[in-house]
Amino acid sequence: MKPFFNLGCALVAWNELCRISRTRGRPEGATPLPFQQGRDKRQFICHETAPRLTSYGSLLLEPIWLLNHNVNGRWQLTATALGNGLNLRLQTLLHAWLPEMPLAQEAGPGVMRMRLAVRGYLVDIGAPPPFLRPPRAIDARSPLLSGIAPYLEQVASVVQLSDAQSGELLGGGVNLLDVRLPPEPSQAGSWQALLACDWPRLLQAGESALAAG
């Protein structure tokens, strides 16, 4: 797959999550956050300067979004319930890797919001974490061949960090399917670690992920 197509897939997924969640962009006159290749050619990340990120002292987690197909075969983003097993696992992972980063209960000064979307099936509250859907073959007769669908077929996860009060984007990352990353964050104890994880793999790895981290 060509690098420009990879980047196109990342940008489509990023823009769709921004559109659905109404995340605000950069302040007027500020330099846009450029996407760059992450730890793998199928990972793309962007973020504010390190001093700006370290000015935040706690993290507010949104319920995880699931990237699915609806009954008509169209893509949709659906928020999970707070009690869903995926959200509980995410909290456990963050406590294990970044113990100095307390989880906030509400927006406030110095609070960063984390929004994560992963590809998977819809699940009921308390159900086991979903398995990732394999990429589907594109049928030339399918309406999914047009528009953004071929790009979303390649997306595994999208993560966004924003100011919990203003909604200003501070960073993010997109992983495509078949990304090859170590199971643990590359920079334990830093905000950048949240952008470069293989989230779908981690959320399904259970205790092995905690041991690795």
trRosetta pair geometry for C-beta under 8 A, 3 or more apart (Angstrom, degrees):
i j d omega theta_ij theta_ji phi_ij phi_ji
1 5 5.3 -111 178 80 93 126
1 6 5.9 110 122 -58 115 90
1 154 7.6 125 -143 -125 165 146
2 5 4.7 91 64 6 84 104
2 6 7.2 -146 98 -7 44 86
3 6 5.4 -53 -151 34 37 116
3 7 6.4 34 154 -16 69 103
3 41 7.1 -87 -107 -172 90 107
4 7 5.7 -51 -147 39 35 110
4 8 6.2 42 150 -24 64 105
5 8 5.3 -50 -147 35 34 117
5 9 6.5 40 153 -23 65 99
6 9 5.8 -53 -155 30 30 111
6 10 6.7 28 150 -16 63 105
6 41 6.8 -37 -166 149 174 81
6 42 6.0 -117 -145 -114 126 61
6 44 7.6 152 140 -42 95 118
6 154 7.7 -126 -120 144 57 148
6 176 6.2 -94 -146 -24 87 157
7 10 5.6 -54 -151 36 36 113
7 11 6.3 33 154 -18 68 106
7 35 6.8 141 -146 104 98 138
7 44 6.4 112 -118 -85 67 150
8 11 5.8 -56 -145 38 30 108
8 12 6.3 32 157 -21 65 106
8 151 5.9 -105 127 -117 91 124
9 12 5.9 -55 -148 34 28 111
9 13 6.5 24 157 -14 63 108
9 151 4.4 -173 -111 -164 64 82
9 152 7.5 172 -152 -66 84 24
9 154 4.4 -48 -141 74 153 126
9 155 6.0 -170 167 -63 102 84
9 174 7.6 176 114 146 80 137
9 176 5.7 61 105 -100 141 118
10 13 6.0 -60 -151 39 28 107
10 14 6.1 29 154 -20 65 111
10 35 6.4 140 118 -163 135 153
10 44 4.1 35 -151 37 165 142
10 155 7.7 142 -95 -104 42 98
10 174 3.9 151 -141 78 89 147
10 176 7.0 -79 -67 -53 85 100
11 14 5.5 -54 -143 37 32 114
11 15 6.1 28 160 -17 66 108
11 35 7.1 -118 -76 -11 87 159
12 15 6.1 -59 -147 39 26 107
12 16 6.3 26 156 -20 63 109
12 148 5.0 165 -166 -150 130 110
12 151 4.1 64 41 122 159 148
12 152 6.5 -109 119 -58 124 74
12 155 7.8 -125 84 -53 97 132
13 16 5.8 -56 -148 35 29 111
13 17 6.5 24 158 -15 64 106
13 67 7.9 -23 -138 -104 106 153
13 117 7.8 -163 179 83 103 131
13 151 7.2 -146 -38 137 80 102
13 152 6.4 131 -84 -109 86 71
13 155 4.3 139 -84 -114 142 148
13 158 4.9 -165 145 -68 112 130
13 174 5.4 129 77 -133 128 130
14 17 6.2 -61 -153 37 28 105
14 18 6.4 26 152 -17 65 109
14 35 7.8 -132 -31 -79 163 132
14 158 6.1 180 -87 -143 54 128
14 160 7.8 124 -144 -78 80 109
14 172 6.4 117 -129 119 110 146
14 174 5.8 -87 -56 -56 96 130
15 18 5.6 -53 -146 38 33 113
15 19 6.2 36 154 -24 66 106
16 19 5.6 -53 -147 34 31 113
16 20 6.3 25 158 -15 65 107
16 75 8.0 -24 -162 122 158 132
16 77 7.0 155 143 -34 106 131
16 148 7.0 143 -65 152 127 160
16 152 7.4 19 -2 -91 163 117
17 20 5.9 -54 -143 39 32 107
17 21 5.9 4 166 6 67 115
17 23 7.5 17 124 5 80 128
17 65 7.2 157 -128 67 102 158
17 77 6.8 143 -104 -107 67 160
17 115 7.0 152 169 126 121 125
17 117 5.4 -143 -104 -3 126 144
17 158 5.0 -161 -29 111 153 147
17 160 6.4 -178 123 -25 132 132
18 21 6.5 -73 -136 53 22 91
18 22 7.6 75 169 -99 55 8
18 23 4.7 -88 -134 51 72 104
18 25 7.7 39 -159 -70 139 82
18 160 7.5 142 -77 -97 75 156
18 169 7.8 -24 -111 -76 116 133
19 22 7.5 15 -178 -71 24 48
20 65 7.7 112 104 -138 143 154
20 77 5.0 -10 -127 61 176 142
21 62 7.9 28 -133 -175 133 174
21 65 7.9 -101 -63 -54 117 149
21 115 5.9 46 -133 -153 170 160
21 160 7.6 179 67 54 153 151
22 167 7.6 -36 121 -160 79 144
23 115 7.2 -128 -71 22 130 155
23 160 6.1 -71 -95 156 167 155
23 162 5.6 -147 -148 -68 111 155
23 167 6.0 -172 -150 -179 53 95
23 169 5.9 76 153 -72 118 96
24 162 7.4 120 48 -156 76 134
24 166 6.9 -89 59 142 143 76
24 167 3.9 87 13 113 110 109
24 168 5.7 -46 90 -86 109 42
24 169 6.8 -151 89 -21 55 79
25 32 7.8 -30 -178 -119 116 86
25 168 7.6 -8 116 -141 22 61
25 169 5.8 -23 -135 11 37 120
26 30 4.1 -130 163 80 117 120
26 31 7.3 -107 -179 75 164 30
26 32 6.0 -149 2 -103 146 50
26 33 6.9 164 -64 -17 122 86
26 168 6.8 62 -120 -158 36 96
26 169 6.5 -63 -60 54 63 98
27 30 4.6 83 61 -16 78 125
27 168 6.5 -14 -43 -118 82 129
33 46 4.0 113 146 157 107 125
33 47 6.8 94 -155 -24 129 6
33 48 7.0 -65 -99 -66 121 56
33 169 6.6 -118 9 118 139 115
33 171 6.9 -161 -160 -101 156 50
33 172 7.8 109 110 25 146 90
34 46 6.0 -177 85 -119 31 117
35 44 4.7 16 -176 172 114 116
35 45 7.1 142 -148 70 67 19
35 46 4.9 -72 -89 -50 49 113
35 174 7.9 -12 -137 22 129 112
36 44 6.9 159 76 -153 24 72
36 45 6.4 -35 63 66 75 69
36 46 6.7 119 11 -85 76 68
37 40 7.8 -126 179 86 93 30
37 41 6.2 -19 -151 -121 128 46
37 43 6.9 88 -169 79 61 67
37 44 6.2 -49 -104 -101 39 66
38 43 3.4 -64 52 114 124 110
38 44 6.1 -140 -16 -81 96 12
38 45 4.5 85 -81 -8 105 110
38 173 6.4 54 -71 -143 144 115
38 195 7.6 -155 -111 129 129 92
38 196 5.3 172 -164 -122 126 92
39 43 5.9 3 46 62 65 146
39 181 5.6 87 89 -118 125 100
39 182 7.9 -67 145 16 153 86
39 186 6.1 176 -70 -60 143 146
39 196 5.6 83 -9 -169 115 118
40 43 4.5 80 56 5 87 109
40 175 8.0 46 61 -132 125 88
40 179 4.8 128 87 -161 151 87
40 180 5.4 154 -121 54 138 65
40 181 5.6 -101 -26 -66 129 86
42 175 6.8 55 125 -164 88 60
42 176 4.0 -101 -177 54 103 109
42 177 7.5 -78 171 66 145 36
42 178 6.3 62 40 85 175 77
42 179 4.3 -142 89 -91 111 80
42 180 7.8 83 37 8 116 68
43 173 6.6 0 -175 -175 94 108
43 174 7.1 171 -152 87 50 53
43 175 5.2 -12 -106 -106 86 70
43 176 7.3 -136 -69 16 45 77
43 179 5.2 82 -54 -140 95 136
43 181 6.8 61 -46 -63 149 126
43 196 6.9 74 160 -141 144 69
44 173 6.7 167 89 -152 48 61
44 174 5.0 -1 57 53 95 97
45 171 7.3 10 -180 -177 89 98
45 172 7.0 -169 -147 99 59 43
45 173 4.1 -13 -102 -102 85 94
45 174 7.8 -168 -74 22 48 59
45 192 7.9 73 165 -157 148 85
45 195 4.7 95 -141 149 122 120
45 196 6.0 -32 -67 -77 151 80
46 171 6.0 -163 102 -142 59 62
46 172 5.9 8 54 52 86 75
46 173 7.6 178 21 -76 55 55
47 53 6.6 5 171 -65 115 137
47 161 7.4 28 -122 48 94 129
47 170 6.7 17 -152 143 70 68
47 171 3.1 18 -113 -115 79 123
47 172 7.4 172 -76 14 71 39
47 191 7.3 154 -160 115 140 109
47 192 6.1 -144 31 -103 173 82
47 195 5.9 -109 -60 -41 125 165
48 52 4.2 -84 144 84 127 133
48 53 5.5 156 75 -52 104 87
48 170 4.8 -51 -9 -163 124 75
48 171 5.8 -99 4 -50 73 97
49 52 4.8 91 62 6 80 105
49 53 7.2 -156 93 -6 41 88
50 53 5.8 -59 -146 38 34 109
50 54 6.1 26 161 -16 69 110
50 190 7.8 -38 -136 -157 102 120
50 191 8.0 166 -134 44 62 110
50 192 7.6 -38 -102 -36 89 117
51 54 6.0 -60 -142 40 30 106
51 55 6.9 44 155 -35 61 98
52 55 6.0 -48 -164 13 33 116
52 170 7.1 -160 126 -146 113 105
53 56 6.4 -55 -176 23 46 107
53 112 7.8 29 -152 -85 71 153
53 161 7.8 34 -127 127 104 152
53 170 6.5 129 -98 167 82 123
53 171 7.0 12 -95 -17 123 138
53 190 7.8 58 115 -178 135 81
53 191 4.1 -134 169 45 129 154
53 192 7.4 89 115 -45 172 73
54 191 7.1 -141 -69 -8 56 119
55 110 6.9 -117 144 -119 70 81
56 59 7.8 78 142 -75 120 64
56 110 5.4 153 -136 -170 49 58
56 111 6.7 91 -156 -134 100 5
56 112 4.2 51 176 -36 157 110
56 163 7.9 -146 -90 -111 126 68
56 170 7.9 24 -25 -157 145 174
56 191 7.2 76 58 -85 117 138
57 101 8.0 -174 173 -132 41 60
57 102 7.5 10 143 39 81 97
57 110 4.5 9 20 162 97 122
57 111 7.6 -46 60 -79 70 49
58 101 6.8 140 -126 -176 42 63
58 102 4.7 -36 -118 77 104 85
58 103 6.7 130 -174 -134 96 8
58 104 4.2 104 129 -48 126 102
58 110 6.6 69 22 123 84 91
58 111 5.2 -28 76 -112 94 76
58 112 7.3 177 89 26 42 74
59 94 7.0 -116 75 -175 149 148
59 101 5.5 33 -9 162 117 110
59 102 7.5 174 26 91 74 40
59 103 5.7 -44 74 -112 85 59
59 104 6.4 -179 75 9 26 90
59 111 7.4 153 -101 -162 13 71
59 112 5.5 -30 -110 72 64 91
59 113 7.8 126 -165 -110 61 17
59 114 5.6 14 -172 -14 109 119
60 103 7.4 111 -100 -170 34 67
60 104 4.4 -49 -74 71 82 108
60 105 7.6 -55 -119 54 93 5
60 106 7.1 -1 -117 168 131 6
60 107 6.1 -37 -41 -81 171 60
60 111 5.2 48 -24 168 112 115
60 112 6.9 -175 21 88 79 37
60 113 4.8 -34 72 -103 104 66
60 114 7.0 170 78 16 48 73
60 164 4.9 81 24 -108 139 136
61 87 7.2 139 135 -155 130 93
61 90 6.5 151 -153 117 146 126
61 91 6.8 -128 18 -81 166 84
61 94 7.7 -155 -69 0 132 161
61 103 6.2 -23 -6 -148 108 114
61 114 5.4 -23 -108 63 61 105
62 65 7.8 7 117 -32 118 90
62 79 7.7 -81 159 -136 103 115
62 113 6.5 47 -34 -178 102 100
62 114 6.7 -150 15 88 81 54
62 115 4.8 11 35 -104 137 72
62 116 7.4 173 67 20 93 67
63 79 5.1 81 90 -180 117 96
63 80 4.8 -147 167 71 109 74
63 81 6.5 -113 -139 150 148 6
63 82 5.5 -98 -82 -81 114 53
63 84 6.9 88 -156 26 107 120
63 87 5.5 -46 -131 -86 69 136
64 79 7.7 148 88 -152 35 57
64 80 5.0 13 66 22 80 127
64 84 7.1 -109 42 84 104 135
64 86 4.9 -76 37 121 150 126
64 87 5.7 -153 -2 -74 98 77
64 90 6.5 158 -55 -31 118 149
64 116 5.3 -37 -121 85 81 99
64 117 7.2 142 -175 -103 70 32
64 118 6.3 -13 -179 15 121 104
64 203 7.9 88 -113 -123 163 156
65 77 5.0 3 178 -175 125 100
65 78 6.7 146 -159 72 71 33
65 79 5.5 -43 -99 -94 73 57
65 80 7.2 -155 -91 -5 21 81
65 115 7.2 24 -5 179 117 89
65 116 6.9 -178 28 98 80 45
65 117 3.8 -31 78 -104 111 85
65 118 7.5 146 81 19 60 55
66 77 7.2 155 74 -155 42 51
66 78 5.1 -23 58 63 95 89
66 79 7.9 167 13 -97 77 10
66 80 6.2 87 -24 -53 105 96
66 117 7.2 -170 -71 -156 9 74
66 118 6.5 -29 -113 71 57 70
66 119 7.5 81 -165 -145 65 18
66 120 5.2 -83 -143 64 105 88
66 121 7.4 -38 -174 95 141 18
66 122 6.0 156 92 -91 156 56
66 123 7.7 157 -72 8 156 84
66 130 7.2 61 -129 28 131 149
67 75 6.9 -11 -172 -163 86 102
67 76 7.9 166 -151 84 46 39
67 77 5.9 -21 -97 -100 63 73
67 117 5.5 77 -42 162 100 108
67 118 6.8 -138 14 108 95 23
67 119 4.6 -45 67 -98 109 63
67 120 7.3 86 51 20 65 56
67 152 7.0 -153 -179 -172 128 109
67 155 6.5 -60 131 99 171 116
67 158 7.9 91 -48 11 134 105
68 75 7.4 147 86 -151 35 55
68 76 5.7 -27 71 65 82 85
68 77 7.8 141 24 -100 75 25
68 78 6.0 -15 23 12 123 116
68 119 7.8 144 -70 -154 48 58
68 120 7.1 -44 -77 83 90 43
68 121 6.6 80 -113 -132 116 30
68 122 5.8 4 -82 -43 166 85
69 73 5.5 -15 -174 -144 123 36
69 74 6.6 137 -153 66 72 25
69 75 6.2 -49 -98 -92 60 44
69 76 7.2 101 -143 17 17 87
70 73 7.2 -51 69 17 64 17
70 74 5.3 -10 38 60 105 81
70 75 7.8 51 -3 129 84 3
70 76 4.8 63 -44 -9 103 134
73 142 7.6 -119 153 -160 146 110
73 143 7.6 115 97 57 125 100
73 144 6.3 -101 146 -52 109 119
74 144 7.6 -172 -104 -92 50 92
74 149 7.9 -98 -139 -90 57 116
75 148 7.4 -84 36 94 146 103
75 149 6.2 -179 -21 -109 118 76
75 152 5.1 10 -100 115 159 164
77 117 6.1 -43 -137 -131 114 135
78 122 6.1 -6 80 -101 152 105
80 84 4.1 -56 165 9 122 162
80 86 5.9 47 88 55 178 122
80 87 6.2 -168 100 -36 126 110
80 123 7.1 9 -123 57 114 94
81 84 4.9 128 62 -37 73 94
81 87 7.7 -116 96 4 48 141
81 125 4.8 -32 62 -87 146 105
82 87 6.0 -120 -163 106 39 166
83 87 7.2 113 102 59 1 126
83 88 7.4 17 -164 -44 43 111
83 125 5.0 40 87 -157 107 112
83 126 6.7 -10 134 -53 108 74
84 87 5.0 89 66 6 85 102
84 88 7.3 -158 95 -3 44 88
84 123 6.4 109 -148 88 114 112
84 125 5.8 -98 -81 -118 63 58
84 126 7.6 -98 -122 -25 41 31
84 127 7.7 -22 -144 44 81 78
85 88 5.6 -56 -146 40 38 111
85 89 6.1 39 156 -21 70 106
85 123 7.4 -67 34 128 100 148
85 126 6.6 80 -43 -146 97 21
85 127 6.6 -118 5 78 122 43
85 128 6.3 -46 57 -136 165 24
85 129 5.5 -118 103 -57 116 72
86 89 5.8 -56 -148 37 30 111
86 90 6.4 33 152 -23 64 104
86 118 7.6 -150 -161 42 142 136
86 123 7.4 128 -18 48 114 142
86 129 5.3 109 -79 -114 82 94
86 130 7.7 -22 -62 13 126 83
86 203 5.7 24 -143 -172 88 129
87 90 5.6 -49 -147 32 33 114
87 91 6.7 35 154 -18 63 102
88 91 5.8 -52 -152 34 33 112
88 92 6.6 33 150 -19 64 106
89 92 5.6 -54 -150 36 35 113
89 93 6.3 37 153 -21 67 104
89 129 6.6 -17 1 -66 155 131
89 203 5.6 110 105 -147 134 72
89 206 7.6 -73 -133 -101 126 49
90 93 5.7 -53 -148 34 32 112
90 94 6.5 26 157 -15 65 107
90 116 7.1 180 -125 45 148 153
90 203 6.6 -11 -70 -106 81 104
91 94 6.0 -60 -149 38 30 107
91 95 6.4 31 155 -19 65 107
91 103 6.5 -8 -136 -68 96 165
92 95 5.8 -55 -148 36 30 111
92 96 6.4 27 155 -19 64 109
92 210 7.0 -49 141 -86 106 125
93 96 5.8 -61 -152 36 29 110
93 97 6.2 6 162 -3 68 113
93 202 6.1 75 -128 158 154 120
93 203 7.6 -80 -28 -89 150 61
93 209 6.5 -27 -111 124 110 125
93 210 6.9 -125 -105 -85 63 80
93 213 6.9 98 -156 9 78 168
94 97 6.2 -63 -135 47 29 97
94 98 5.6 -37 -171 46 69 103
94 101 6.8 -87 173 86 102 117
94 103 6.8 96 103 -69 137 112
95 98 7.7 -71 -106 63 11 62
95 99 6.3 45 -176 -102 54 68
95 103 7.7 -53 -70 -21 87 118
96 99 7.5 -12 -151 -61 10 87
96 210 5.1 -118 -127 -140 172 89
96 213 5.4 89 120 96 116 126
97 184 7.3 169 -112 -158 119 88
97 185 5.7 96 -169 7 141 127
97 188 5.8 -128 -172 -135 86 93
97 193 7.0 -159 152 138 130 144
97 213 4.7 -64 -82 175 97 130
98 101 4.0 -2 141 22 115 122
98 188 7.2 -162 -77 -169 70 69
98 189 6.2 153 -119 -101 77 36
98 193 7.0 170 -67 74 119 137
98 194 8.0 -20 -31 -61 154 98
100 189 6.6 36 35 -137 123 88
104 107 7.5 94 127 -87 138 24
104 108 6.8 -150 -161 30 142 103
104 111 4.7 -19 -5 -132 172 122
104 164 7.2 -55 80 -72 149 171
106 111 7.8 -27 104 -158 43 176
107 111 5.6 -175 -147 83 46 139
107 113 7.0 -17 -99 -65 98 111
107 164 3.8 -169 -129 146 88 106
107 165 5.3 144 165 -76 115 60
108 111 4.8 81 55 -8 67 130
108 164 6.8 -1 27 90 40 130
108 165 6.8 43 -140 -63 7 111
109 165 6.9 4 -78 -27 45 145
111 163 7.9 92 81 -167 61 55
111 164 4.0 -35 104 25 101 145
111 165 7.2 102 57 -30 98 87
112 161 5.5 -2 175 -169 118 100
112 162 7.1 148 -162 72 71 30
112 163 6.8 -56 -113 -105 61 36
112 164 6.2 -168 -129 -32 7 95
112 170 6.6 -71 -136 41 113 154
112 191 7.4 11 78 -127 176 125
113 161 7.1 151 78 -156 53 48
113 162 4.9 -23 60 65 104 83
113 163 7.2 20 12 104 96 15
113 164 4.3 130 -43 -94 95 75
113 167 7.9 -15 33 -110 143 50
114 159 6.9 -17 -167 -167 90 98
114 160 7.4 155 -155 82 44 52
114 161 5.8 -16 -100 -101 68 72
114 194 6.5 -96 -120 -177 129 143
115 159 7.1 155 84 -157 55 48
115 160 4.5 -8 59 58 104 100
115 161 7.9 -168 23 -73 74 28
115 162 7.2 13 -1 10 112 109
116 157 6.8 -12 -170 -170 89 107
116 158 7.3 165 -153 87 44 53
116 159 4.9 -6 -105 -107 79 82
116 160 7.8 -164 -71 24 42 64
116 199 6.1 -160 -162 -160 127 160
117 157 6.5 164 89 -154 57 57
117 158 4.6 6 53 52 104 95
117 159 7.8 -161 26 -72 63 43
118 132 7.8 -91 163 -98 100 94
118 156 7.1 -13 -149 157 72 62
118 157 4.7 -11 -105 -104 71 95
118 199 5.8 -129 -87 115 116 113
118 200 5.0 149 -154 -85 117 84
118 203 6.5 -79 -70 31 173 152
119 132 5.6 57 95 -143 99 90
119 133 6.0 -100 154 34 107 93
119 155 6.3 148 -56 104 123 75
119 156 5.4 -91 14 -142 121 39
119 157 6.8 -109 -2 -64 80 58
119 177 7.8 -31 35 -75 157 97
119 200 6.5 -14 45 -94 82 139
120 123 7.5 -19 132 -25 119 107
120 129 7.7 -63 -155 172 157 76
120 130 3.7 124 175 89 118 129
120 131 7.0 154 -137 80 95 23
120 132 5.8 -71 -90 -101 77 49
120 133 6.8 171 -116 -14 29 84
120 200 7.4 170 -53 -130 108 105
121 130 4.1 -169 46 -145 84 136
121 131 7.2 28 3 51 112 62
121 133 7.0 121 -53 -55 76 98
122 130 7.6 93 41 -73 10 148
123 127 4.3 -148 -178 74 102 127
123 128 7.5 -124 -144 72 138 42
123 129 7.2 -89 -55 -138 168 26
123 130 5.1 -143 -50 -51 117 102
124 127 4.5 95 57 -27 75 123
127 130 8.0 39 114 -62 116 75
129 203 5.8 180 -150 144 149 92
129 204 5.4 -157 108 -99 138 72
131 204 7.0 81 -110 -123 55 146
132 156 6.9 -9 -138 -139 140 91
132 177 7.9 152 162 -117 139 99
132 200 5.5 50 -76 -179 127 136
132 204 7.6 -97 -24 -28 92 153
133 136 7.4 -20 153 -42 116 92
135 153 5.3 79 -146 167 96 96
135 154 6.9 20 -107 -91 130 49
135 177 5.8 -154 -49 47 112 173
136 153 6.4 -105 43 -135 80 116
138 142 6.6 -130 -166 47 62 131
138 144 6.9 -131 -132 98 85 104
138 145 5.8 107 -178 -97 111 86
138 150 6.3 18 -98 -105 148 96
138 153 7.2 -79 -65 -57 105 171
139 142 4.2 99 68 -23 93 108
139 145 7.4 -107 81 -52 50 113
140 145 6.4 48 -140 -79 36 159
142 145 5.3 122 77 -25 81 92
143 146 6.4 -50 -175 30 57 103
144 147 7.9 -85 -156 55 40 101
144 149 3.9 -146 -171 156 79 163
144 150 7.4 130 145 -53 82 64
144 153 8.0 94 157 -58 123 117
145 149 7.0 -51 -50 73 10 126
145 150 6.7 36 -147 -52 44 110
146 149 7.2 55 69 24 38 113
148 151 5.2 -62 -170 44 67 114
148 152 5.7 61 137 -22 91 106
149 152 5.8 -60 -142 40 33 107
149 153 6.5 47 157 -34 66 98
150 153 5.6 -41 -153 16 34 121
150 154 7.8 27 154 -15 57 101
151 154 6.3 -65 -171 30 38 106
151 155 7.3 40 141 -32 68 106
152 155 5.3 -48 -152 16 49 120
154 176 4.8 -13 152 -152 95 107
154 177 5.6 -121 -163 18 52 100
155 158 6.8 -7 -174 -42 124 99
155 174 6.8 -59 -135 -169 99 106
155 175 7.7 103 -163 85 60 52
155 176 6.1 -66 -103 -115 39 60
155 177 7.3 30 62 -28 7 82
156 175 4.6 -53 67 106 111 97
156 176 6.0 96 1 169 96 15
156 177 4.9 139 -57 -77 103 53
156 179 6.5 -122 29 7 147 111
156 198 7.9 -13 118 -159 143 77
156 199 7.8 158 128 60 97 85
156 200 5.0 -98 171 -3 104 141
157 174 7.2 178 92 -149 55 46
157 175 4.7 21 49 44 92 107
157 198 7.8 134 26 -166 140 42
157 199 4.3 163 -165 57 168 116
157 200 5.3 -158 -46 -32 119 92
158 172 7.0 5 -179 -179 80 115
158 173 7.5 179 -150 91 45 48
158 174 5.1 -6 -106 -106 77 80
158 175 7.9 -149 -68 26 40 66
159 172 5.8 178 94 -151 59 68
159 173 5.1 7 52 51 101 86
159 174 7.9 -165 24 -72 64 40
159 194 6.5 -152 152 150 146 85
159 195 6.2 -162 86 -119 124 51
159 197 7.6 59 -22 50 158 96
159 199 6.4 142 -54 -39 119 147
160 169 6.7 -66 -166 -131 107 94
160 171 7.6 163 -156 93 47 47
160 172 4.3 -12 -106 -101 61 115
161 169 7.6 95 81 -163 56 58
161 170 4.6 -66 110 71 97 102
161 171 4.5 9 47 58 116 87
161 172 6.4 -163 17 -69 70 61
161 191 6.8 80 -133 -178 170 113
161 194 6.6 93 -64 98 125 135
161 195 7.2 -72 -10 -71 121 100
162 166 8.0 -130 164 81 94 72
162 167 5.6 -2 160 -164 134 39
162 168 6.0 165 -161 80 85 37
162 169 5.2 -46 -101 -100 94 41
162 170 5.7 164 -108 6 31 89
163 166 4.4 14 94 46 131 93
163 167 6.4 -39 70 15 83 14
163 168 4.5 28 17 45 118 90
163 170 6.3 113 -40 -41 71 116
169 172 6.9 -40 -165 -24 110 115
171 191 7.1 118 39 141 153 114
171 192 7.7 -105 -178 -104 161 59
171 195 5.5 -74 147 -79 118 138
172 195 6.5 142 166 -128 12 106
173 195 3.9 135 -31 -175 125 76
173 196 6.2 -159 -113 -72 163 40
173 197 7.9 125 81 36 150 60
175 179 4.6 -87 -164 0 99 157
175 181 7.7 -77 -123 -9 129 137
175 198 6.1 125 -129 -124 162 61
175 199 6.9 178 18 24 139 87
175 200 7.3 -142 87 7 137 103
176 179 5.8 125 62 -52 62 99
179 198 6.0 -170 94 -112 115 104
181 196 7.3 -179 -146 160 144 80
181 197 7.4 155 122 -164 150 30
181 198 4.3 173 59 -44 123 115
181 201 7.8 178 62 36 98 145
182 186 7.2 115 52 -82 120 76
182 212 8.0 -171 164 168 88 129
183 198 7.0 -74 -119 48 44 118
183 201 6.6 -117 -119 124 80 122
183 202 6.6 136 -167 -90 78 82
183 205 6.5 105 -151 -105 126 174
183 208 7.6 -63 -178 129 163 92
183 209 5.8 -138 171 -122 118 73
183 212 4.5 21 91 118 125 162
183 213 7.4 -106 121 -54 91 79
184 188 7.2 -20 159 -68 111 107
184 209 7.8 154 -82 -166 68 68
184 212 4.9 -149 -53 134 104 95
184 213 4.5 161 -122 -97 102 63
185 188 5.3 127 80 -80 113 61
185 193 3.4 39 -175 -165 137 110
185 194 7.5 -11 -116 -57 131 35
185 196 6.8 102 -147 74 71 93
185 197 5.6 -43 -90 -78 77 98
185 213 6.9 53 10 -130 85 103
186 192 7.7 -58 70 119 101 102
186 193 6.4 -166 49 -114 61 75
186 196 5.3 -33 12 101 117 142
187 190 4.3 -26 126 39 115 127
187 192 5.3 26 54 78 139 106
187 193 4.7 -137 69 -66 73 92
187 196 7.7 73 15 41 93 134
188 193 6.0 81 -95 -99 28 156
188 213 7.5 143 -105 -168 120 82
189 193 7.2 95 39 -13 32 144
190 193 5.1 120 67 -15 74 97
191 194 5.9 -44 -172 19 52 113
191 195 7.6 41 140 -15 69 103
192 195 5.6 -58 -160 32 50 112
192 196 6.5 21 155 -6 78 114
193 196 6.4 -75 -144 44 32 96
193 197 6.9 50 161 -49 67 98
194 197 6.7 -39 -152 -2 29 115
197 202 5.9 -20 169 -16 118 148
198 201 4.3 8 124 32 114 120
198 202 6.1 138 86 -23 69 92
199 202 5.6 -60 -139 39 32 110
199 203 6.0 26 167 -19 69 109
200 203 6.2 -60 -144 37 26 107
200 204 6.7 4 163 -1 61 113
201 204 6.4 -78 -154 46 27 97
201 205 6.0 35 154 -42 68 113
201 209 7.8 151 128 -93 76 122
202 205 5.5 -53 -140 19 31 118
202 209 4.8 113 -149 -142 70 147
205 208 4.9 -99 169 71 97 98
205 209 3.6 108 89 -44 123 106
205 212 7.8 -32 143 17 148 129
206 209 6.4 133 62 14 27 98
206 210 7.7 -60 140 0 42 100
207 210 5.4 -53 -152 37 45 113
207 211 6.2 46 151 -21 72 102
208 211 5.7 -52 -148 36 33 112
208 212 6.4 32 153 -19 65 106
209 212 5.7 -55 -148 37 32 110
209 213 6.2 23 156 -15 66 111
210 213 5.8 -60 -143 41 30 106
